């Protein structure tokens, strides 16, 4: 039987399961997978304990921040896989697609419409189980549901290998985090597996669930009140099937070169699984175990450090720092340095010019065009891309706000703890002081000019640039 560690359980103040409930409701909001799903396993265990069936509810609203054709398409591609896999497992999966007008959405916010399908189902359930994530809309949505219904709502941390609550404190550096997480690794880096429900049966729904087919996705997205100007990615397809296909490719072709070539954006040596991990379309346990099994050891250990330590230290940051979307999340020493240099001369750009890649730095423009077109950006370039904004904005607060917007609007792996960990690295998070420079103070400086010594910049510009412009800050 798959074991769900107590440290993964985030319960509210509600008493035990609601008497008279018809089912256990698994509200899928962050782990979009039908297998190796810790929160789903917990819901099944609770259903069996209460002698009740499990209903999986998955809703896709149109009013989440940065909602767009790109994000909706990627999610709906995942829904097509979910519907097929849950049908194979014999677990009822109900998908609700919000096609209301902006006016109807606004009226619902003001309480002038009937309760949402989620609320209606939660009021009939004995227990609601959902996914725990310490950022974006998830904490607020869980809090609001708890306020609206008497049914207990339990969130389960299935996003990390080592449960966030098991780490004793916020770690300012990856080095200290690496030491602590390593102590728990043998207990948690294991196959997740599937818990099969003892009871199955059809549950009446308060809405007509939408069946998603790949060919029907464009028409479904067109019906939703989202940003239609942000087109779907031409390079990434959503869903667990695509995630496993990409993992298999990486194990054969990318992993053997990972340690030596992962920082070259012209070489396909990285996993490119970030978007799939963000949407929970594949479990981090499956990825890391497959990599460890495939080897070789040097490459696997390098990947393990990136995908476990650096990924989960960002979750640790967001979990312990509730103000991670603001400059309050910047370390005190770095915040003081950046404030001290706010009066330094700068080349300021309007937010719109940055968004649409209209700067004098052609490599930066190419990075932004990669985000605009593909919805992904190589990790090494994302660090350069982020650092460049400090001398182009008035202060750290403005730079952070623009980076969050650009990353979360266009990147398929945005709106994630990794997003905020990466953005804050730009401002000194997980880092130490360096030599003093204008604008940056002793916060680490990185130049796009230096990239020419690390990889073939002209080759990258041929993919995303518009001619050979200036390369340096």
C-alpha positions as CSV (number, residue, x, y, z in Angstrom):
1,X,0.0,0.0,0.0
2,X,1.5,3.4,-1.0
3,X,2.3,5.3,2.2
4,X,1.5,9.0,2.6
5,X,3.9,10.6,5.1
6,X,2.2,12.7,7.8
7,X,4.5,15.7,6.8
8,X,2.7,15.8,3.5
9,X,-0.7,16.4,5.1
10,X,-1.8,20.0,5.5
11,X,-5.2,20.1,7.2
12,X,-7.4,23.0,8.3
13,X,-9.0,23.4,11.7
14,X,-12.1,21.3,10.7
15,X,-13.2,18.3,12.7
16,X,-13.1,14.8,11.2
17,X,-15.0,13.7,8.0
18,X,-18.5,15.1,7.6
19,X,-21.1,12.7,8.6
20,X,-23.5,11.6,5.8
21,X,-21.1,12.4,3.0
22,X,-21.6,10.6,-0.3
23,X,-18.0,10.3,-1.4
24,X,-14.5,11.5,-0.9
25,X,-13.7,14.4,-3.4
26,X,-10.2,14.7,-4.8
27,X,-10.0,18.3,-6.1
28,X,-7.2,18.1,-8.7
29,X,-5.6,21.6,-8.9
30,X,-1.8,21.1,-9.2
31,X,-1.0,17.4,-9.9
32,X,-2.5,16.7,-13.3
33,X,-1.7,13.0,-13.4
34,X,-3.7,9.8,-12.9
35,X,-0.7,7.7,-11.8
36,X,1.9,8.1,-9.1
37,X,-0.3,10.8,-7.5
38,X,0.3,11.1,-3.7
39,X,-2.8,13.2,-3.1
40,X,-5.0,10.9,-5.1
41,X,-3.6,7.9,-3.2
42,X,-4.5,9.6,0.1
43,X,-8.0,10.3,-1.2
44,X,-8.5,6.7,-2.1
45,X,-7.2,5.5,1.3
46,X,-9.6,7.8,3.0
47,X,-12.5,6.6,0.8
48,X,-11.7,3.0,1.6
49,X,-11.5,3.8,5.3
50,X,-14.9,5.6,5.2
51,X,-16.4,2.9,2.8
52,X,-17.1,5.6,0.2
53,X,-16.1,6.0,-3.5
54,X,-13.7,8.7,-4.8
55,X,-14.7,11.3,-7.2
56,X,-12.0,13.3,-9.0
57,X,-13.0,16.8,-9.8
58,X,-10.9,19.0,-12.1
59,X,-12.0,22.5,-13.0
60,X,-10.4,24.9,-15.4
61,X,-11.5,28.4,-14.8
62,X,-11.0,31.4,-17.1
63,X,-10.1,34.0,-14.5
64,X,-6.8,32.7,-13.0
65,X,-3.9,35.2,-13.4
66,X,-2.3,35.2,-16.8
67,X,-4.9,32.8,-18.3
68,X,-4.3,32.4,-22.0
69,X,-4.6,30.2,-25.0
70,X,-1.1,28.9,-24.3
71,X,-1.8,27.8,-20.7
72,X,-5.3,26.5,-21.5
73,X,-4.2,24.5,-24.4
74,X,-1.3,22.8,-22.5
75,X,-3.7,22.0,-19.6
76,X,-6.4,20.6,-22.0
77,X,-3.9,18.4,-23.7
78,X,-3.2,17.0,-20.3
79,X,-7.0,16.6,-19.7
80,X,-7.3,14.3,-22.8
81,X,-4.7,12.0,-21.2
82,X,-6.4,12.2,-17.8
83,X,-9.7,11.2,-19.2
84,X,-8.3,8.2,-21.0
85,X,-6.2,7.0,-18.0
86,X,-8.9,7.4,-15.4
87,X,-11.3,5.5,-17.6
88,X,-8.7,2.7,-17.7
89,X,-8.4,2.7,-14.0
90,X,-12.2,2.8,-13.4
91,X,-12.1,6.0,-11.4
92,X,-14.7,8.7,-12.0
93,X,-13.1,11.9,-13.4
94,X,-15.3,14.9,-13.9
95,X,-13.8,17.8,-15.9
96,X,-15.4,21.2,-15.7
97,X,-14.5,23.9,-18.3
98,X,-15.4,27.5,-17.5
99,X,-16.8,29.1,-20.6
100,X,-18.7,31.9,-18.9
101,X,-18.4,35.5,-20.2
102,X,-16.3,38.0,-18.3
103,X,-19.5,39.6,-17.1
104,X,-20.8,36.3,-15.6
105,X,-17.4,35.7,-14.0
106,X,-17.5,39.1,-12.4
107,X,-21.1,38.5,-11.1
108,X,-20.1,35.2,-9.6
109,X,-17.2,36.9,-7.7
110,X,-19.8,39.2,-6.2
111,X,-21.9,36.3,-5.1
112,X,-24.7,36.8,-7.6
113,X,-24.6,33.4,-9.1
114,X,-25.2,29.8,-7.8
115,X,-22.3,28.2,-6.0
116,X,-19.5,26.8,-8.3
117,X,-19.5,23.1,-9.2
118,X,-16.6,22.6,-6.8
119,X,-18.6,24.1,-3.9
120,X,-21.6,22.0,-4.7
121,X,-19.6,18.8,-4.8
122,X,-17.6,19.8,-1.6
123,X,-20.9,20.2,0.3
124,X,-21.9,16.7,-0.6
125,X,-18.6,15.1,0.2
126,X,-17.4,13.6,3.5
127,X,-13.9,14.9,2.8
128,X,-12.1,17.0,0.3
129,X,-8.5,16.2,-0.6
130,X,-6.5,18.6,-2.8
131,X,-3.0,19.4,-3.8
132,X,-0.7,21.6,-1.7
133,X,1.4,24.2,-3.3
134,X,2.8,27.2,-1.4
135,X,2.4,29.8,-4.2
136,X,0.2,31.2,-7.0
137,X,-3.5,30.8,-6.4
138,X,-3.5,27.5,-4.6
139,X,-3.3,28.8,-0.9
140,X,-6.0,31.3,-1.5
141,X,-8.3,28.9,-3.3
142,X,-8.0,26.3,-0.5
143,X,-8.6,29.0,2.1
144,X,-11.8,30.2,0.3
145,X,-13.2,26.7,0.0
146,X,-12.6,26.1,3.7
147,X,-14.5,29.3,4.4
148,X,-17.5,28.3,2.2
149,X,-18.1,24.7,3.2
150,X,-18.2,22.7,6.4
151,X,-16.6,19.6,4.8
152,X,-12.9,19.3,5.9
153,X,-10.4,20.2,3.2
154,X,-7.0,18.5,3.4
155,X,-4.2,19.5,1.1
156,X,-1.5,17.0,0.3
157,X,2.1,17.9,-0.7
158,X,2.8,15.8,-3.8
159,X,4.9,18.4,-5.5
160,X,8.2,17.6,-3.8
161,X,10.2,14.4,-3.2
162,X,11.0,15.4,0.4
163,X,7.9,16.9,2.0
164,X,8.2,20.7,2.5
165,X,7.1,20.5,6.1
166,X,9.7,18.0,6.9
167,X,12.5,20.5,6.2
168,X,13.1,22.2,9.5
169,X,13.5,25.8,8.4
170,X,14.0,28.2,5.5
171,X,17.4,27.7,3.9
172,X,19.2,30.8,2.5
173,X,21.5,28.7,0.4
174,X,21.4,25.5,-1.6
175,X,24.4,24.2,0.3
176,X,22.6,24.0,3.7
177,X,19.4,22.7,2.0
178,X,21.4,20.0,0.2
179,X,22.7,18.7,3.5
180,X,19.3,18.5,5.2
181,X,17.4,17.1,2.2
182,X,20.0,14.4,1.8
183,X,19.2,13.0,5.2
184,X,15.6,12.3,4.1
185,X,16.3,11.1,0.6
186,X,16.4,7.3,1.2
187,X,12.9,7.5,2.9
188,X,11.3,9.5,0.2
189,X,12.9,8.9,-3.2
190,X,10.9,5.8,-3.9
191,X,8.3,4.8,-6.4
192,X,4.9,6.3,-5.5
193,X,2.6,3.7,-7.0
194,X,-1.2,3.7,-7.3
195,X,-3.8,3.0,-4.6
196,X,-6.8,1.3,-6.2
197,X,-10.2,2.1,-4.7
198,X,-12.2,-0.7,-3.1
199,X,-15.5,1.0,-4.1
200,X,-16.4,2.4,-7.5
201,X,-19.6,3.8,-8.8
202,X,-21.1,6.7,-10.8
203,X,-21.8,9.8,-8.9
204,X,-24.4,12.4,-10.0
205,X,-22.8,15.7,-11.1
206,X,-24.2,19.2,-10.9
207,X,-22.8,20.0,-14.3
208,X,-22.2,18.3,-17.7
209,X,-18.5,17.3,-17.8
210,X,-16.6,18.2,-20.9
211,X,-15.0,15.5,-23.0
212,X,-11.7,16.7,-24.4
213,X,-10.2,15.5,-27.7
214,X,-7.0,16.7,-29.2
215,X,-8.6,17.9,-32.3
216,X,-11.3,19.7,-30.4
217,X,-9.0,21.7,-28.1
218,X,-8.7,24.9,-30.3
219,X,-12.5,25.3,-30.4
220,X,-12.8,24.8,-26.6
221,X,-10.1,27.4,-25.9
222,X,-11.8,29.8,-28.3
223,X,-14.9,29.6,-26.1
224,X,-13.0,30.7,-22.9
225,X,-12.6,34.3,-21.8
226,X,-8.8,34.1,-21.7
227,X,-6.0,36.1,-23.3
228,X,-6.1,34.9,-26.9
229,X,-3.0,36.9,-27.9
230,X,-0.7,34.4,-26.2
231,X,-0.7,31.5,-28.6
232,X,-0.1,27.9,-27.8
233,X,3.5,26.7,-27.7
234,X,4.7,25.2,-31.0
235,X,7.4,23.2,-29.2
236,X,5.7,21.7,-26.2
237,X,2.6,19.5,-26.0
238,X,0.9,19.0,-22.6
239,X,0.0,15.8,-20.9
240,X,1.5,12.8,-19.1
241,X,2.0,10.9,-22.4
242,X,4.2,13.8,-23.8
243,X,6.0,14.1,-20.5
244,X,7.0,10.4,-20.5
245,X,8.0,10.6,-24.1
246,X,10.2,13.6,-23.4
247,X,11.7,11.8,-20.4
248,X,12.5,8.7,-22.5
249,X,14.2,11.0,-25.1
250,X,16.3,12.7,-22.4
251,X,17.4,9.4,-20.9
252,X,18.7,8.2,-24.2
253,X,20.1,11.4,-25.8
254,X,20.4,14.2,-23.2
255,X,21.5,12.6,-20.0
256,X,24.8,11.2,-21.4
257,X,25.8,14.8,-22.2
258,X,24.0,16.6,-19.3
259,X,26.9,17.4,-17.0
260,X,29.1,18.8,-19.7
261,X,26.6,20.5,-22.1
262,X,23.6,21.4,-20.1
263,X,24.6,25.2,-20.1
264,X,24.7,25.4,-23.9
265,X,21.3,26.5,-25.2
266,X,22.2,25.3,-28.7
267,X,22.5,21.7,-27.6
268,X,19.5,19.7,-26.5
269,X,21.1,18.2,-23.4
270,X,18.5,19.3,-20.8
271,X,15.4,17.4,-19.8
272,X,12.9,20.2,-20.8
273,X,10.5,18.7,-18.2
274,X,10.0,21.8,-16.2
275,X,6.6,22.6,-17.6
276,X,5.4,19.0,-17.0
277,X,6.7,19.1,-13.4
278,X,5.0,22.4,-12.8
279,X,1.6,21.1,-13.9
280,X,2.2,17.8,-12.1
281,X,1.9,15.8,-15.4
282,X,4.8,13.6,-14.2
283,X,6.0,13.0,-10.7
284,X,9.4,14.2,-9.6
285,X,10.0,10.7,-8.1
286,X,9.5,9.0,-11.5
287,X,11.9,11.4,-13.2
288,X,14.6,11.1,-10.6
289,X,14.4,7.4,-10.2
290,X,14.5,6.8,-14.0
291,X,17.5,9.1,-14.3
292,X,19.3,7.4,-11.4
293,X,18.6,4.0,-13.0
294,X,19.7,5.1,-16.4
295,X,23.0,6.6,-15.2
296,X,25.9,7.1,-15.8
297,X,26.5,8.1,-12.2
298,X,28.3,11.4,-12.9
299,X,25.5,12.6,-15.2
300,X,22.7,11.3,-12.9
301,X,24.2,13.0,-9.8
302,X,24.5,16.3,-11.6
303,X,20.9,16.1,-12.7
304,X,19.8,15.0,-9.3
305,X,21.3,18.1,-7.8
306,X,19.5,20.4,-10.2
307,X,16.1,18.6,-10.2
308,X,16.0,17.8,-6.5
309,X,18.1,20.3,-4.6
310,X,17.7,23.4,-6.7
311,X,14.0,22.7,-7.5
312,X,13.0,21.9,-3.9
313,X,15.0,24.7,-2.3
314,X,12.7,27.0,-4.2
315,X,9.7,25.2,-2.7
316,X,11.3,25.6,0.7
317,X,11.7,29.4,0.0
318,X,8.0,29.8,-0.9
319,X,6.8,27.6,1.9
320,X,8.6,29.6,4.6
321,X,8.5,33.1,3.0
322,X,4.9,34.2,2.4
323,X,6.1,37.4,0.8
324,X,8.1,35.7,-1.9
325,X,6.3,37.7,-4.6
326,X,7.7,41.0,-3.2
327,X,11.1,42.5,-2.4
328,X,10.6,41.3,1.1
329,X,11.7,38.0,-0.1
330,X,15.1,39.4,-1.2
331,X,17.8,38.7,1.5
332,X,18.4,41.6,3.8
333,X,22.0,42.1,2.7
334,X,21.1,42.1,-1.0
335,X,18.1,44.4,-0.5
336,X,20.3,46.9,1.3
337,X,22.8,46.8,-1.5
338,X,20.2,47.3,-4.2
339,X,18.6,50.2,-2.3
340,X,22.0,51.8,-1.8
341,X,22.5,51.9,-5.6
342,X,19.0,53.0,-6.7
343,X,20.4,56.4,-7.7
344,X,23.0,54.9,-10.1
345,X,22.6,55.9,-13.8
346,X,20.4,53.5,-15.7
347,X,19.1,52.9,-19.2
348,X,15.4,52.7,-18.6
349,X,12.9,50.8,-20.8
350,X,9.2,50.9,-20.8
351,X,7.6,47.6,-19.7
352,X,6.0,47.2,-23.1
353,X,9.4,47.5,-24.9
354,X,10.8,44.8,-22.6
355,X,7.8,42.5,-23.2
356,X,8.1,42.7,-26.9
357,X,11.9,42.5,-27.1
358,X,12.7,46.0,-28.1
359,X,16.0,46.7,-26.3
360,X,19.5,47.4,-27.6
361,X,20.7,44.0,-26.4
362,X,20.0,41.5,-29.2
363,X,20.8,38.4,-27.1
364,X,18.3,39.5,-24.4
365,X,15.8,40.2,-27.2
366,X,16.3,36.7,-28.5
367,X,15.7,35.3,-25.0
368,X,12.5,37.2,-24.7
369,X,11.4,36.1,-28.2
370,X,12.0,32.5,-27.2
371,X,9.5,33.1,-24.3
372,X,7.1,34.9,-26.5
373,X,7.1,32.2,-29.2
374,X,7.8,28.9,-27.5
375,X,6.9,29.4,-23.8
376,X,10.2,28.1,-22.6
377,X,13.7,29.5,-22.0
378,X,16.9,27.6,-21.4
379,X,17.9,27.8,-17.8
380,X,21.3,29.4,-18.4
381,X,19.8,32.1,-20.5
382,X,17.0,32.7,-18.1
383,X,19.6,33.7,-15.5
384,X,21.1,36.3,-17.9
385,X,17.7,37.4,-19.0
386,X,16.7,38.1,-15.3
387,X,19.9,39.8,-14.3
388,X,19.6,42.3,-17.2
389,X,16.5,44.0,-15.9
390,X,18.2,45.6,-12.9
391,X,19.9,48.4,-14.9
392,X,16.9,48.8,-17.1
393,X,14.4,49.5,-14.4
394,X,14.1,52.0,-11.6
395,X,14.6,49.7,-8.7
396,X,14.4,46.0,-7.6
397,X,10.7,46.2,-6.9
398,X,9.9,47.3,-10.5
399,X,12.4,44.7,-11.9
400,X,10.8,41.9,-9.9
401,X,7.3,42.9,-10.9
402,X,8.2,42.9,-14.6
403,X,10.1,39.6,-14.4
404,X,7.2,37.9,-12.6
405,X,4.8,39.2,-15.3
406,X,6.9,38.2,-18.3
407,X,7.8,34.8,-16.8
408,X,4.3,33.9,-15.6
409,X,2.5,35.2,-18.7
410,X,4.6,33.4,-21.3
411,X,6.5,30.5,-19.7
412,X,4.7,27.3,-19.4
413,X,6.7,26.5,-16.2
414,X,5.8,29.9,-14.7
415,X,3.6,30.6,-11.6
416,X,5.7,27.9,-9.8
417,X,7.9,27.9,-6.7
418,X,10.8,27.5,-9.1
419,X,9.7,30.7,-10.9
420,X,10.0,32.7,-7.7
421,X,13.2,31.0,-6.6
422,X,14.8,31.7,-10.0
423,X,13.5,35.3,-10.1
424,X,14.8,36.0,-6.6
425,X,18.2,34.4,-7.4
426,X,18.5,37.5,-9.7
427,X,18.4,39.6,-6.6
428,X,20.7,37.6,-4.4
429,X,18.6,34.8,-3.1
430,X,20.6,31.5,-2.4
431,X,23.8,33.5,-3.2
432,X,26.6,35.5,-1.5
433,X,28.0,39.0,-2.0
434,X,30.4,39.6,-5.0
435,X,32.6,42.5,-6.1
436,X,30.8,45.9,-6.0
437,X,29.4,47.2,-9.3
438,X,27.0,50.1,-10.3
439,X,23.3,49.3,-9.9
440,X,24.0,45.8,-8.5
441,X,26.1,46.7,-5.5
442,X,27.6,43.4,-4.3
443,X,24.7,41.3,-5.8
444,X,26.1,39.0,-8.4
445,X,26.4,40.5,-11.9
446,X,26.1,38.6,-15.1
447,X,26.6,40.0,-18.6
448,X,25.1,38.9,-21.9
449,X,28.5,39.9,-23.3
450,X,30.2,37.1,-21.4
451,X,27.9,34.6,-23.0
452,X,29.9,34.8,-26.2
453,X,32.7,32.8,-24.5
454,X,30.3,30.1,-23.3
455,X,28.3,29.2,-26.4
456,X,27.7,30.1,-30.0
457,X,25.7,33.2,-29.7
458,X,25.2,33.8,-33.4
459,X,23.7,30.4,-33.7
460,X,21.2,31.2,-31.0
461,X,20.4,34.6,-32.7
462,X,19.7,32.7,-36.0
463,X,16.9,31.0,-34.1
464,X,15.5,33.8,-32.2
465,X,17.2,37.1,-33.2
466,X,16.6,39.8,-35.8
467,X,20.1,40.3,-37.1
468,X,23.4,40.8,-35.3
469,X,22.7,43.6,-32.8
470,X,24.6,44.6,-29.7
471,X,25.4,41.7,-27.4
472,X,26.5,43.4,-24.2
473,X,25.1,45.5,-21.3
